[in-house]
């Protein structure tokens, strides 16, 4: 059995209860470059050697995360609300208190037909 933990408040998320997933992708962004004849005929060996020298002082993880990083978070309903309020400065303690509303039961009731 898979047990999820909220990545916001670290509480267990019981099986078959509502949880939210957040996927964050951080990618290096570059402006388009115009490449002309001068750039094509230029000898780039010195630039490549300088780049290799700079990369040698970093771990593979550092180099990778400087270009692309993907994270997936599991959040309980309370932390999801706090995250949506302020995703950049998300702190679980900003979450509103848990309400008596059973969100799972409500969502399940929406999927039931009248014949049930």
C-alpha positions, 0 to 999 in steps of 0.5 A, a space after each residue: 500500500 502506498 502512503 503519501 506524505 504532504 510535502 508542505 506540512 509532512 503529515 500523512 495523507 491517508 489512502 483514498 483521501 483527496 491529495 493534490 500534486 504539483 509539478 514544477 519545471 524550472 528551465 534555463 531560458 535563452 533568447 534566440 540568437 541570429 547566427 551569421 556567416 562570421 559565427 559559422 566560420 569562427 574557431 570556437 575551440 577556445 570557447 569550448 575549452 573555457 566552458 569545459 574548464 568551468 564545468 569541471 569544477 561542478 558536479 553533474 547534479 549542479 550542471 543539470 539543475 542549472 539547466 533543468 529541474 523538475 519536482 513533483 509535490 504531494 499536498 494535502 487540501 490545506 497546503 494546496 490552498 496555501 500554495 495557490 495563495 502564494 506559490 512563490 513564497 509557499 509556507 504550510 503554516 499559511 494554510 487556512 485551518 481545516 474545515 469540517 467539509 469532507 471534500 472527498 465525500 463531496 467529490 465522490 457525490 458528484 460522480 454518483 448518478 441518481 439511480 444509485 
